[in-house]
Amino acid sequence: MEENIILELLEVNQQLLDCIAAADWDTYEKLCDPGLTCFEPEAMGQLVTGMAFHQFYFQLGGATEPYNTTMASPNVRFMGDVAVISYVRLNQRVDLDGVPTTRAIEETRVWQMQEGAWKHVHCHRSLAQS
């Protein structure tokens, strides 16, 4: 039973990552709680609450070059109706010169079961040090 829930949660988290890369605001909005909080490099060390901060980046458009987003070594932990997923997100892209590049981002995402669906309620992202 728990293994099925883990697979479901990893699938919805991958859907979130894919909609971010594609700048699919409608899907992002459906997956996220309106009170989403985050710490991420773009927030310059500040705790951001709500969706407006994120919507700005979606308005810039999605990836136009080939891309792939992978969750490396995801770890899932449940606490009642809340789950925490920690992993390194590997973003593979092709740069302007046509050279494939990979960027690693350390992520922790918090999901809460709300009315029968997982909602993204908090994330913490850091650029991985090489």
N, C-alpha and C positions, 0 to 999 in steps of 0.2 A: 504493500500500500504506500509506504513512505517513498519507495523508489519511484513509483508513478508520479507522486507529487513533485519529487525532485526533477524528474524529466519535464513535467509540465511547467515548472517554474523556470528551468533553464531555457525552455522553448520560448516562453513569454519574454524573458530577458533578452534572448537573441533577437526576437521581433523588435524590441525596443532599440537595440543597437542598430539593426538594419534600418528602422524608420529614421533614426538620427542621421545615418549616412545618406539616406535618400531625401532628407528634409521633408518627410511626410508628417506634417503637423497634425493632420486629422488622427492618424494612428497614435502619435505621441500623446495627444490630448486624451484619447480614450484609455491609454495605458497608465496615465499619471493621475494622482490625486491633485486637485487644484491647489492644495497647500504644500505641494512638493518643496522640500528644502534641500539645499546642496552646498557643499564646499567643493570648488573646482578651480583649476588654474585661471580660467577666464574671469572668475569672481574676485581675483586679487586678494585672497585670504579672507573674504567676507562671507558670512552665511547669507545665502540668497533664499528668499521664500516666495513661492508663487511661480506662475508660468511665464510672465512677461519677459523676464531675463532670457529664458530659453527661446521664446518665440522670435526674438530679434535674430538669433543665429539661423533659425529655420527660414526666415525671410530672405536670407542671403543665397539660398538655393543649396541643393544637394551635390554630391560628388558627380562630376561629369566624366571623369576618367574611370578606367576599370578600378574596382576596389574590392576588398574582402575584409570582413571583420570577424575575428576569432576570439572566443573566451578561452584563455589558456589556464588549465588547472583550476577550474571553478570549485569552490567549496561552499556548500549550502548548510545553513544552520537554522532550525526552526525554534521559535519561541511562541507557542500558542498560535494565534492567527497571523503572526509576523514571521518572515523569513529574511535572512541576511545572506547575500551572495557576494563572495569575494573572489577576485580573479585578476589576471592581467589581460587587458584588452589589446590585441594586436591588430593594428590598422595597416593593411597593405594597400598601397596606392602606387600609381605611376606618376612621377613628377613631370614638370613641363618639358624636360629634356627626354622623356620617354624611359627614364630609369626607374625600375621598381624600388620602392622604399618601404620600410616597416617602422612603425612607431609604437612603442609600448606605453600603456597607461594603466596604472594600478587603480582598480575600482572596487568599491564596496557599495552595493545597492541594497536598499531595504524595501521589501515588498510587504503589503498587508492585504489579507483577504477581506474584501469589502463587498457585501451583497453577492457572494458567490463568484467573484472575480478578483484576480490579483491586481492590486494598484501599486504603482511605484510611488513611495512616499519620501524617500531620502536617498541621496547619493553623496559619496565622497570620492573624488578623483584626484590622482597625483600623477605627474609625468614620471615614468620609471627612470631611475638613474642607471646609466650603462657603465 
